[in-house]
């Protein structure tokens, strides 16, 4: 199976956990809808067209920061000021937004048609809009764009990625001898797409995702893929 693989680097990026409010916590990796938005920016698609054309687009992400000279990522907080209406007056308030410092990812795209793969590949080589992950000003650098072959896996070790299920339900193993430090995975129920109509965007297709940050687990389950170096599930 052919896929587009992007090697991307950011400076300060964030992917808000919608359950957080006064302090906007970030997921460790961009979720599915953020990755599809990145493809839409490359092709210059409007919101209405994006979620119709790319509703079936398969994506995946692997955090490769630890494989680079950065040797891990950092976190910081940003104070954001906003205005809110109260009766007939306008008041100012602030919230804290968590940011990831210098993240680096491998991002994968698998369109359902070869013609779409070629269009998307060329779009990433010459993007129509500035590319960002997170807010509009959280820009990224495309270090490399290439087409790779994905090999299906019946079982494998997965880490620093997102899987579209709860590992506890599927069953998994951890090799604690090779992991001196690991964290529990983070479960989240998020939209897999949006319905855009008359300028309004409505979440749709709620799906359970597990964010495997600082954790490697062995899963015996069909549906995984490898590019020869990284293992992941398509979202």
Secondary structure, 3 states (H helix, E strand, C coil): CEEEEEEEEECEECCECCCCCCEECECCCCCHHHHHHHHHHHHCCCHHHHHHHCCCCEEEEEECHHHCCCCCCEEEEEEEEEEEEECCEEEEEEEEEEEEECCEEEEEEECCCHHHHHHHHHHHHCCCCCCECCCCCCEEEEEEEEEEECEEECCEEEEEEEECCCHHHHCCECCHHHCCCCCCCEEEEEEEEEEEECCEEEEEEEEEEEEEEEEEEEECCCCEEECCCCEEECC
